[in-house]
Amino acid sequence: MSSDAALPADFLAALAEGFPQDFLTREPEELKEYGRDWTRVYTPAPSAVALPRTTDEVARLLALCHRHGVAVVPSGGRTGLAGGAVAARGELVLSLRRMARMGPVDLLGNTVRVQAGAVTEAVHRHCAEHGLTWPVDFASKGSSTVGGNIATNAGGVKVIRYGLTRNWVLGLQVVTAEGRVLELNGALEKNNTGLDLRQLFIGSEGTLGVITEATLKLTQVPGKQDVFLFAVPDVAAVLRLFRDAREQTAFVISAYEFFTDRCLARVQRHRKLRSPFEADSGCYVLLEAESRDASAVEAWLGSLFERGLVTDGTQAQGAAQAQELWALREGISESLSATGLPHKNDISLPVAGLEAFCAELEAVFQARYPGWEICLFGHIGDGNLHVNVMKPDAMDKAEFLAHTKQADPTMFELVRKHAGSISAEHGIGLLKKDYLGYSRSEEELVLLRALKRTLDPRGLLNPGKVLDA
């Protein structure tokens, strides 16, 4: 851990004079916890953790940091998987944990104003009382926060139906690196007055400003959702089933998720969950859909076996069984980390190009990871694959990380060949920074660097993340 001396004495004196006594913590366990995210690749080493309660406190803190040259790492639920919330070089962590207030739901405008530290699942419960929802949903919803979701433009399991987080944010309150407070767009559905500055901060990973409040756009809670789990032999079959499901008019797809047998084995080992199928299969598909025509859905289900599109399947009979099926999918990330060391890649392809890409992906595995355990899962309905390479038991961590670092460019070249992205939803952070050029042109990178210098002239906000100055 970094020592207290990492922060200037006059900076500490100003904090002591102008902020509450419990504003700053340097407890070793809290430094360790707040200094890292879910990547567990980097050793946390923050100098301290600031815990503001209001936007005014955030603004005054950032003004002080700008004046004294103190680097800041904004922190939400720290559920990211790209090292974007890691403080490994003595930075000050700015945690939004205490800023979790949620305002009343506006039933006419279908909006709600919340502080950035509000937990995603808490927002869902808050809005559900009125038959509304913020349709941003993923396995980490019980820990992730609104500010972090917005800063990373989070994806999740419902993107196929609702799109990314940026589609559900009407307005932002943002504090700049110099401590200026910006109110961007409010609760307006329409605002055609030039560049939409709100969008600059969505997906910027805390490198351009700190989001402190947001006005969220809500939608009606969807109707009854049917949840199915299908067994299919391989990834090609996953894609064939998706093509067939997408062509149906009997239902609206809310989620189309898949995972391999290796993922299932890790979940069963960690969470002690049971598979609903007697026989093992190469891959599994979890389909959630809102039915428009129950009899047509029944006919479609029967035809899947007749046409050989699935080898087995089950439909949840009630909410409890639906949760059990979802647990098999949503427990994967946690289970992989609990039972081994995964090297994660979060890639996306145009949906129409998935089949061609996946056909070539196996050759990459054979060449770069012969005999290694590869755990594939993802939101394949929106073109997103999560590729997890598991560390062999006999290999030490340093050797494993060195090997995967050397192997990643081969996969990223294939992603570029098929016009995809090296990061679908996890962001760039520290882990993907060296590879950003596979998805963004040099002309784009020049503009991104210029934007960073304009909004953060001293380079103090989440330094070293996404791109270098």
C-alpha angles and dihedrals in degrees: 000000000000117000126242087256088075087080118065115252093233090051091053090047091053090050092050091050100043106033138055119277093249094048095102131043130188098173107145095231092049091048089053094047099043094040097069144043132211095291093084088194099108128058109240115235111163120160094222144334122243117205110193124183100198142036089245090060091049091050094048091046094051091047088055092046091051091050094049099036095245115161116227132204112198112220133199125157091328092224093133121124102205103066092256094137097042119124103195102147106056097279124156111251113222105203120195091196094117093048098079103125117139121202127216117291112254102225094188097049095030092229140122130198115219138169117252095251094061110123115241095234091049089055089051091053092044092055098037090071086070097042091257135114142190096229097215104119137166143142093272095054091118091061108022120094133220094244092052092046091054095042090055097034087233121216122192139156100319100051091107088066106026107022129226128326093267089068090063102047117092101171142010138201107208133179115212126221089262093052100259116145116224124195107201123194098326110210096328120140089191126036115149100175102124131282115015100233090184089073092057090068098041105092094006092117094227094298096116104035145333117264110219104168138012139193105221126206114229135201136194117283103257121249125259110323121214114210122204133179118201132188117219131170103241148346092279088059090049088058094045090053091048092052090051094046092049090057094056122103095190093085144015114239113233097173136004111187132168138189136177129243090257091059090049091050091053092049091049091049094049104034099027091231122158128231114236090223128080095209125055121241136193096242141009132210125206111200123187116186142166108232121230097174116022095193092050090050090052091051091049092051091053092049092055091071094041091054094043094241093131134024096204140356147176137198122216113248100210138338096296093057091044089056090049092054092046090050089064089059102033094048094061102091093047092045095050091053093043095051100037147340111284125196102214130210120181109194136166136201135187103277091237090056098051097097094052092046095048090049089061097038095077090061089057091053093048092050099042105026108027109183094357122132111256117190113198125188139137155123092298092168088074096038096262122138126183110207114195119186109196120218112247109244093237095052122086121233097251093052091046094052091046091052095048091047089056092046099047096079090062091059093042091053088056090048091051091047089058095044094250137137129255089218121037100174114338094076130222106278111147099317099063101029095102091054101046090109090070089069105024127054123236089249090057092047091053090055093045092053091048090051091051092051091049096051098033106028095173094045094235102133113093090329119209094019125124095353141001120250 
